[in-house]
Structures are given as C-alpha cells and as structure tokens.
C-alpha cells in the first residue's frame, strides 16, 4: 500500500459516520478464546471530545472510493505543570486503524496530521494514554512519533453491588455547588500537574453529577468553606457520568463464569443484609461513574474517603445501568490507598507518554516543563479524558 493513496480528512458526519462505526467494530475483536472489553460510543463518534472547546476528529481514507481505514481524536486545553504555571496541552486519543490496513504507516500519518492541527491551535505539548501492556501503541508513539514515557497511573475499579454500602451516622455528606467547588479545587490542586484552567466548565457540565464532601458532623461548626476555612478532617471528590457518552460490555466469557456471576447477583438481591460482593452484569452494555478531584486531609481522612466512595456507590445503585465506579490516580497519590476497589478489575499502569511540539526547542523531555521527575505526587485526571 502506498501512503500517497491514503488521505487524512476532518471527520464529516454525513460522509463518514456509517463507515467509521463499521471500521471501529472491526477493531473491537479481542483475542480468540479470551474475554474482550467492547466500547460503544453513544450516537455521535465525536462525543468523547465534544466537551472540550478545541477538538477535532480525523479519518484516514484509502483508495478512490475513500474507504475509511483509520481514525484519531484530539483536543487542546490549558493545564498546570505544577505551581500554578499554565501551558497549552494537546490530548490524543481513540487511534484506530482497520486490521486489514495496519503496518502501512497509517497510524503514524494520523498522529502527524493531528499534531499539526494541535500546534496550529497553540499546543506546546501533546500526550496520550494507553494500557502499559499495549505494546503496539506504545511502540508507535515512542519509537516512531517521538514521545517519551511520562507517568504510570493506577486505574481503580469498584463494581456496583445490589446492596447499599453503609455510611456512618456521624459523617455528614455535603453537596458542594459548582461555584464553591471551583474555588476549593483551585486551592487544593494549585501545585498539581494537569489541573485544567477551565475547571468551571467541567463542574458545570451536564455530565457532572456533583461535588461531594465528607466531614465528621462534630466538625461542621469548625468550618466555613466559602471563606476557605476547612475542617480538621475531610474528603472531597466529584462524579462524572460516562453513561451518556459511551457504554462498555465484556464479551467472550465462558458459560460457567457467566453463571457464577449471575449467582452472586441473585444471592445479593435476595439477601442484601449479607452484603455479598456481587459481580455486576458486565455482559450487557453498562455505564460507569468516573471519580475525579479526589482529595483528603486530616486524621480521619482515609475513612471519610471510603464513606464518600460508598455514597457514590449508592448513587450508582439507585440510578441503575451503572456497573462500576472508576478512579485514576497517580501512583504516589495518598488518596490511592483510601479508594475501595477490586484488584481483579483494576490495573497499576495506565501509561502516559508526552512529546514537545515546540519546533524551536530540541531539548530532551527531562528538560521540559513536564519532566520525568514529578514536582507533585498528585496528577489531576480530567474526566473528559476518560
């Protein structure tokens, strides 16, 4: 195949939608005999990035008939690099190439075209994220496109059970309005990497289900959040609803495993007081709640964070259609140890790679403002990236 007959174009719904959906389904086929996780975008293929003010989706067309053989999505945002210093950063995601057209440089060409678009929008850096076991993706970006391994984050996943999680009666759960949450987050994450400058757009987005804070009731009188007076111990987080953007589904599980999972749900529904850790029905499309902005302080903060996650679990149970609660955290983030999760669902290394797009700077990545040695153990994961 010659790259001369591969054309990169900006996505056009009328022209590309049907062909793109067909191509992406071909890319979802997992390894034979092994379970695979299928992602189903809800309606609009560009929905994962449309919540960013600056975003684009590019497709690769092959041949005279313009067969869609590849796709990539990208956006540009302004984030901190720590210490309240902001820089424009591009995020590359959703790279797919049709199985029949791989190893012909189409992925590289898509990345290069997207990088050029990002530079035109003022981005100084670009990054991507992938599972550390995805060697083809990592090799493409690090060996062919000039990216460097940057951070390894931990993805924590908690299934949604049929029973409620108990919340201590001595703990108050406060619903923080977006305007106040913005002020609090600006204070709490001022020294964190990747904290978005447009945090108010995230907090006011319709997919944001709210910001919640857990405080011992005995400390309620000791704080005035609007004046920046926080209680001695607290935990805070926000909840992003992905159910309106995409749904997941596990395929390829054996009948025996499927039956065992059904058994745990039946037992949990019939005898909820036993609090059986039931396995949710992940074999049909399900949504997830994504936790972000997790922060805690004080003597009782670990237990407060656990109660807060339990509160979100109960929200998800009541809402229905939500199979799991997910949080992504830096490996040195102290909150990591307080978030309930199943180790069999979670994974320790979601690899982030980064590249300097500034052509005037030829320094290695360690000399960039985003260095391999983090200035903070906390990295803010934008829910729009998930």
Secondary structure, DSSP 8 states (H G I E B T S, - for coil): --GGGEEEEE--HHHHHHHHHHHHHHHT---TTS-EEEEEE-S-TTTTTTTSSEEEEEEEEETTTTEEEEEEEEEEEEEEESTT-EEEEEEEEEEEE-GGGTTSSHHHHHHHHHHHHHHHTT-SEEEEEEETT-HHHHHIIIIIS--EEEEEEEEEEEE--SS-----TTEEEEEE-HHHHHHHHHHHTTTSEEEETTHHHHHTSTTEEEEEEEEEGGGGGG-BGGGTB--SSEEEEEEEE-TTTEEEEEE---HHHHHHHHHHHHHHHH-GGG-------TTS-BEEEEEEEEEEESTTHHHHHHHHHHHHHHHHHHH-SEEEEEEEEETT-GGGGGS---TTT-EEEEEEEEEE--TT----GGGSSS-SS-S-S-B---GGG-
